[in-house]
Amino acid sequence: MNGAILAGGGATRYDHRPKGLERVGGRRILDLVAGVLREATGRDPILVANAPEAANWSPGLRVVADIEPGAGALGGLLTAVMAAPAPVLCVAWDMPFVPAGLLRELAAGLAEGFDAFLPASDNRRGLEPMCAAYSPACGPAIAAALRRGDRRAIAFHPDVKVGILPVDQVRRWGDPKQLFFNVNTPEDLLKADELWRVSSRSSG
């Protein structure tokens, strides 16, 4: 199993700054995500990023630019599946609270015969495609969706076998609202840091 950190997007709600380089709990979000992926997979993840300066963000990580530039989140998933290569655990680089144990459960879902295995959540989609496990079969399906002009992160799901980790099982690792919290704005960063402090106090 490989890992991929998805750092695509223009961070338009974050004044175009690389939000994964912001700190939560005193550590860069990028380093937090890389750490849990290493713990879950036993190897360094790749960093899917298009910024020219991305190679300097974490010199130990291999940086791969999008195979289909401008294709949004789905383009990032395609790059991860093809470049990591799949099977691959993908995590967006603005999600500081994803635990390694949850990632291992998602990886195990592929071993059960699914092509994509995603956690259920409380978001509007009910799923977290940017924190999920993908098999090699997803590559052609994602490419076909992009050819159709459908760039939704779940656009290829009808063409592969999708498994879902029920939200009750996700909750064993914590509140889904926190587990999948992503930092899109400076206000989100303040909230994430507070969530980190509260979690640290309760676990201590």
Secondary structure, DSSP 8 states (H G I E B T S, - for coil): -EEEEE--S--GGGTT--GGGSEETTEEHHHHHHHHHHHHHSS--EEE---TTGGGT-TTSEEE--SSTT-HHHHHHHHHHHHTTSSEEEEETT-TT--HHHHHHHHHHHHTT-SEEEEB-SSSSSB-TTEEEE-TTHHHHHHHHHHTT---TTTTGGGS-EEEE-HHHHGGGS-HHHHT----SHHHHHHHHHHHHHHHHHH-
